Amino acid sequence: MEQTVMAYIAGVDVGNNTTEAAIAEVTKQGKISFLSSATVRTVGIKGTIQNAMGVIFALDTALKPMALQRKELSLILLNEATPVIGDVAMETITETVITESAMIGHNPGTPGGQGLGVGTTIAWDRAALAAPNQKWILVMPSSIDFREAAARINGLMNEGKEIVGAIIRNDEGVLIHNRLIRPIPIVDEVEHIDRVPLGMPAAVEVAPPGRAIEKLSNPYDIATIFNLDPDETRQIVPIARALMGIRSAVVIKTPKGDIQERRIPAGKLVFIGKNRKVQVQVEEGAEAIMACVGEISPLVEIQAEPGTNVGGMFEQVRRVMAELTDQPIQHITVRDVLAVDTFKPQRVLGALAGEYALGNAVGLAAMVETHKLPMQRLARKIEDEILVSCVVGGVEAEMAILGALTTPGTRAPLAMLDLGGGSTDAALILEDGVVHSIHLAGAGEMVTMLIDAELGLEDKELAENIKCYPLARVESLFHIRHEDGSVQYFEKAMDPKFFGKLAIVADSGILPFDAKAAMEKVVAVRQQAKRKVFVTNALRALTRVAPAGNIRLIQHVVLVGGSALDFEIPKMVSDALYEYGVVTGRANVRGTEGPRNAVATGLILGQRKAEKVEA
Amino acid sequence: MNRRPAVWILKERTVLTDSFEPVLWGLEEEGIPFEVHEAGDVPVIELGKQAANGSPLNVGIGISVHGELILHHRDLPMETPLFSLIAEHRQSVRLRHLGMNAARLVKGQALVFDNGETTPSSDGIYSTNTQDRSKELIDSILNEILRSYTK
């Protein structure tokens, strides 16, 4: 039987980040064969006229290998994009404040000597007046050359003065130490040496290489050194905590010296259900917030306190959605939030060496949902531009699951998790073809925010790269060691600027970056951020679509969406779901496309179904 | 031969140790041992390479009679040393950084950079510090302009 080509049709899925196209050939007999597909970046916010450019580019990219013209297409099917947008914000809830500088805890690369020295701080130029039967800690400005410093300290020691430690500005701790007749611990590279209080009891500690300080990171040792009472000991706990894990530190006891961990009021969230309302303070943490999300069901709206970061973020997503859909902002409501506990390194206020302390923070993702995005407008625009008829196809979730079902080895009932950039969506198709779907706040963008915050990068692009690629360390001019321990050699020497640094192993090559943290720490932060968002949301989403809210009743889950392409997220989700006896895997749409192109494929398949029903 | 692990410094015979002391301080502060050896009047790049080849740590510094310095590594081709410091740029802090970088090369730690060091270009895989140099130039021009304003 001869199969004559009846038409070429295209399915196009405009997503938050990418626009995907599929092109199929449909014969008179109604047989569909897919010819090609393409993925390009979305132009403009999903649902706006600007998307047309991306759509046309995606079509052209897909048409090119087949040498087809746009006008040879007889139909373009556009997704009924889910009217969901998400955004993320962070609220810091604790900060460390030092009044009257009381500590210096930092990690100069090469401090001098080792051990603990306890004495009274004394300025360099007053050292001659130091009483002989007392222990002293010298405070030295940058103007003193190390040879002069060493000679002077030796002179003082010979006079019988007890110099037990030094705090210095320059990076010369080892140089001074090597020239002393009696070794003392020296903390160097102290940025604000002029702010070090003088005439005060102080302790200097330097740990041997490869070790962390032991005394000054323990509150009871600090209490022992300075004769603190139990109340005072309680107060210095934040100091001890801030000094944990570092190689050298100074603690100075000043009369009014105080260090506080302050809680910052971060406003409240209000959860409004059908018949009741619950308030929660953001600073109570993610667990308390998520308990409210679970408690109030069905949720009608979530409100955040104006004037806070989260309040501003809520306002922003609602405004964008209102503009997008031409609706008054009052009609747009936040329908879901995902809260995650996190840490944010913050410059310690009043510190002497630019120290950081980890403040607690809560990361929040919010999602707004409305009835319909104006995709008709976009369809008309595309028709005008390329003179091919363009219609808006079926509901996105249904199309996506139709596409996902083309994965070899799947059949209904099947659950699908769409791990995207702005939201995590789930859909379940039953044997009778009925589809349940849900959209939740929190996805790839939130992971990026958490990585950015926890590593103190303040660089979204770098955080995004750290999220997407594995790490390596440049160990020599010719080789790197990957995070899994394997080694890769290069023919030619690398740029010396890369040497000794951490690097992102991107597709385009290795990208070195300056990290304050060790590779293991960066990897741990990256993996935790992914788990906190995607594993939490996978469980949340599947519970909502599962029969009787029981994940165990789902047998198969396929993963689609951009984050399903991640090199470790699918495994994390799969591991978590394995505990429920669920088979999880990345979709392979049409056996060729991997987790991409599910909606575009589903649109074409769905269209044929609709036509058959009509016939 | 008993070879102590050390960064080798190969200087032309007549060069005084005093003239490059900050290099040694840089090495000392970073905690890496060094040995100073003497050689005849050969091109500085060869001194650097010979020092690197001789050093059990594979890192060497060559110092010419003209005061030029080269930081070299055994695995690098002779003509592409890691850093070279020309006589006009040999301020104390730069000499100190050269010593620190020799030590950090041994330790596998990120290097320190300042203006004036050049990394020779070969097939474009080395980045020359042209950016730094143009930045230096821009800074000096800006300073000139600012000064003329304050007059």
Chai-1 contact restraints between the chains, C-beta under 6 A:
chainA,res_idxA,chainB,res_idxB,connection_type,confidence,min_distance_angstrom,max_distance_angstrom,comment,restraint_id
A,T110,B,E29,contact,1.0,0.0,6.0,A-B,restraint_1
A,V174,B,E29,contact,1.0,0.0,6.0,A-B,restraint_2
A,L175,B,W25,contact,1.0,0.0,6.0,A-B,restraint_3
A,L175,B,E28,contact,1.0,0.0,6.0,A-B,restraint_4
A,L175,B,E29,contact,1.0,0.0,6.0,A-B,restraint_5
A,E475,B,G108,contact,1.0,0.0,6.0,A-B,restraint_6
A,F478,B,D75,contact,1.0,0.0,6.0,A-B,restraint_7
A,K492,B,I125,contact,1.0,0.0,6.0,A-B,restraint_8
A,A493,B,L76,contact,1.0,0.0,6.0,A-B,restraint_9
A,D495,B,S127,contact,1.0,0.0,6.0,A-B,restraint_10
A,P496,B,L82,contact,1.0,0.0,6.0,A-B,restraint_11
A,P496,B,L111,contact,1.0,0.0,6.0,A-B,restraint_12
A,P496,B,T119,contact,1.0,0.0,6.0,A-B,restraint_13
A,F499,B,L111,contact,1.0,0.0,6.0,A-B,restraint_14
A,G500,B,G108,contact,1.0,0.0,6.0,A-B,restraint_15
A,G500,B,Q109,contact,1.0,0.0,6.0,A-B,restraint_16
A,G500,B,A110,contact,1.0,0.0,6.0,A-B,restraint_17
A,K501,B,A110,contact,1.0,0.0,6.0,A-B,restraint_18
